[in-house]
Amino acid sequence: MLATLPHVAQAGISDEELRRLFIVTGQEATPYQYGGVVLFKSYFEANGTACGFKQRYPDTTVFVDQEGGKVVRIAGAAPPSPEASRGMTDQHFYDQVVQSAKKLKAACVDVNLAPVVEIADDLSRSYGAKLDQVVPKAKRFSLAMQSVGVRTVLKHFPGWNEHCKSLTELNSIKLKVRPNSEAARCSVRPGERQEFMNRAAVFTKVPANAWMVGNNIIAELGPYPSNMNPVIHDLIRNELGYKGLLISDALWEVEASPKAVLMSLKVVDWVMVGYPRQVEAALPLIRRGVATGLFTEEELRAKLNRIAAFQRAGGGL
């Protein structure tokens, strides 16, 4: 497909800069540096820390999912699970998260893809089914992480997990779905619009360095996963007024084809794919997008500026 594209003039933005718009996984050696890398449990079991990775790729931001409970990547560095946190005083919970953050920092981790701020009954990941349960705990978690320089990312926007069914196909919009994907199609029924907005607005109530936009489809807002849906972008930027950094959830839950990458790049600033080769396959289409007006160079540079500001931050908003 890429070989048949017509020749277009090179945009002023370089491939090196475009690679900074992507977060990849750490399973492939690569001659390039990307904006970020997600490291999983197997990496830390084999290597102990990410410090060797940081030496090889000093300009790449290291991400982990260290929520506590069912999502822990570095054994011995877990924060309290949402369920365990219910039996803790506020100070004890904060102190335990600080200890977790110190261990992440010692392991050369830059960013924790947490806390989850979805309102849900599932205590394996959520802090509760009510706003006044979720917000205080998520605030303390985020501030504790940031206090020692580990950046935090709220997830998964828009925070709605009602009336959901697992995705098995997206043939109507010509996207694939990974077998056993975590993505789902959810609905907002009549009379639930305000509750939907209340859950989305939770993201504005917790201090963090970025938001992650999820893979779930909100059927009433369009047929695309949230991180590929321009309606979600407008909801975040216009209705909620959030001007900070947006990160996609893992595109591999659906697909990380060049088409999916371009769709996601219209919604978020930082796109998470599985492999460097998927970034390289998308670069010619991004350039073509600049040449044809899908993106402006200024739009892409604004994303790069938000990423750079995030990478400079050692804590705080």
Salt bridges, closest charged atoms under 4 A:
ASP15 OD1 - ARG287 NE 3.05
GLU16 OE2 - ARG20 NH2 3.85
GLU17 OE2 - ARG301 NH1 2.71
GLU28 OE2 - ARG277 NH1 2.30
ASP65 OD2 - ARG73 NH2 3.77
ASP65 OD1 - LYS155 NZ 2.78
GLU67 OE2 - ARG125 NH2 2.66
GLU67 OE2 - LYS155 NZ 2.77
ASP90 OD2 - ARG140 NH2 2.78
ASP110 OD2 - LYS54 NZ 2.84
ASP110 OD1 - ARG151 NH2 3.79
GLU118 OE2 - HIS156 ND1 3.04
GLU162 OE2 - ARG199 NH1 2.96
GLU192 OE2 - HIS163 NE2 2.79
GLU195 OE2 - ARG199 NE 2.99
ASP234 OD1 - HIS233 ND1 3.26
GLU239 OE1 - ARG193 NH2 3.53
GLU253 OE1 - ARG178 NH2 3.07
ASP269 OD2 - ARG237 NH2 3.21
ASP269 OD1 - LYS303 NZ 3.90
ASP269 OD1 - ARG306 NH2 2.78
GLU280 OE2 - ARG19 NE 2.83
GLU297 OE2 - ARG301 NE 3.03
GLU299 OE2 - LYS266 NZ 3.29
